[in-house]
């Protein structure tokens, strides 16, 4: 009886009912749209954070995040890499050597976070090759290649082919120096990164640390 009465009252004033129904439907649609935009933004933020950090899961030497010292390494890194790749659900794993050091030229000395990467795998995670404004991505012609952020290269007054000396700590904590040649200049659009960022190959980074 109550349902029949309610249904009859709804259509007694058709215009009012249509307006109210449309308002509720529009509000609900806007709420769903807002939730969708929020979820998409959150997902993008997480993805960009993971890309900036170097991946969804990071494996470092014990105590690395406390000091970020270059002498904290993972023993048997190649074996660990293969173990991680064998885990179900892992798309791929990237080897990386992180070196906090100092790059020097005849013009200046500047701090650098140098990353030794696998040139074939890294573009899966980052679009670094698209950010090059000079030189080339690692082509295998040199065994001491170096790509630097645009602002860092400018401060060091470098041109493609110039020599750069890296000073850093080796795994034993001793100071070591290694020679690199500038093969590329990268401009990410992020000021902090362009002022202190560098890339080389894993092999060259390990050799620089005496590994």
N, C-alpha and C positions, 0 to 999 in steps of 0.2 A: 504494500500500500504506500509506504513512504517513498519507494523507488519510483512508482508511477507518479506520485505527486511532485517529486523533484524533477523528473523528466518533463512533466507538463509545465512546470514553472520556468525551466530553462528556455523553452520555446515560446513562452508567453511574450517575452521581449527579445525577439530574435537579434536585433541590432546590438543590444547590450551584451547578449551571450557571445555573439561573434567577436565583438571587440575584446571582451575579457579572455576568450579562448585564444585569440590571436596574440594578445599581450603575454599570456603565460607561455605560449609556444615560442614567441620571439625571445623572451627572457631565458627560457631553457636552452634555446639554440645559441644565444650569446654566451651563456655559461659554459656550454660544451666547447664552443670556439675558444674561449679564454683559457679553459683547462688544456685544450690541445696546444695552443700557442705556448703556454707555460711549460708543458711537458717537453715540447720540441726544443725550447730554449734551454731547459735543464739538460736534456740529452746532448745538445750541441756543446754546452759548456763543459760537461764531463768528457766528451770526446776530445775537445780542444785541449783540456787540461792533461789528458792522457798523452796526447801527441806531443805537447810541450815538454812533459816529463820524460818521454822516451818510450811509453808503452803503458798498457793497463797494469802490468805487474813488473816491478823492478827488482833485480837481484844484485846486491852490492856486497862488498867485503864487510865483515863485522865492524860496526862503529863508524861506517862511512858518513852517515848523516850528522854525526856529532861534530866532525872536523872537516869532512870532505877532502881529506888529504889524498894525494896521488899515490902514496905508498901503501894504501889499504887495498889489497887485491884479493881476488877469488882464486884460491889454489886449484889447479886443474880446471881452468875456465872452459876449455873445449869440451871436457867431459860433462860439466854442468850444463853447457849449452845443449848438448845432445839429449841429456836427460829431460830438460825443460821442453824441448821440441817433441819428445815422445809422449808427453802428457796429453790425455784426451781433452779436446776442446781448445788446445793452443793452436792458433793459426800459423804463427811463425815466431821465432825468437831471434833477436838481433844481438850480435856481439858488439860491445862498445868499451872503449878505453877512455876514461875521463882523466884529464890532466889539468890541474890548476898550476899554472906557471907564469913565466914572464917571457914575452917575445921582444927581441931586440934587433935594431938596425943601427946604422950610423947616425940616424936622425933622432931616435927616441927609444925608450923602453916602455912597454905597456903590459899590464896583467892580461891574461887570457884564460878562458876555459876552452881547452882544446879537446875535441872529441874524435877519437879514432873509430871509424865506422866501416861497415861493409858497403861499398859504393853501389852494389847491385841490389841489396836489400833495403837500404835506407829510404829510397824514394817511395817505397810502399807506405811508409809512415809519414814522411815529410816531403814537401814539394821543393826542397832545396835547389834542385837543378833549374827550376823555373825562376828562382830568385837571383840567379847569377846575372850580374851586370857587366862583368868582364871575365875573360879567361874561359875555361871549360870545366865541366864536371870531370871527375877522375877518369882519365883515359888509359891509364896504365903505362904511359910513356916515361914517367919518372917514378923512382922508388922513394922520393921524399916530397910528395906533393903537399900543398897547403892552400886551403881556402879560408879567407878571413872576412869578417864583417866589414862593410864599406867604411864606416867611421874609424875603425881600428886601422885599416890599411891606409887611410888618409893621414892619420896621426903619425904613422910610421913612415910616411912619404914613400910608399911602395908602388911599384909597377909590376906587371906580370913578368915573371922570370927572375925577379930580385931575390936575394938570399935573406933568410930570416933565421935567427938563432933562438932556440927555445931553451930556457933554463927551468928545471923542475927537480922534484925529489924522486929518486928511483924507489923500488919496493923495499930496499934496505934503509931508506931514509937519507941516503947520501945525495948530495947535489950532483946533477948531471946536465950536460949541454948537448944539444943535437941541432944539426943544420937542416933547414927545410928551404924549398923554393916556392915562391908564390905562384900558384897556377890558376887561381880564381878569386874573384871578389863577389861577395854575396850581400844583397840588401833586402832584409826581411821586412822593413818598415817598423820594427820594434827597436827603439833607440838603444835600450840597454844591451840588447843582443848584438846589434851592429857595432857597438863600442868594445865588446870583449869576447866575441865568439870566434871560434876557429874549427875547421874540419880537416882531418887527414884520414889516411887509411888505418885500419887496425894494425896491419903489419908495420907501418911506419911509426905508429905510436908506441908499439911494443919495443921496437928497435931503439926508439928515443929513450926509453926507460931501461935499456939494457936487458930486455927480456928476449 
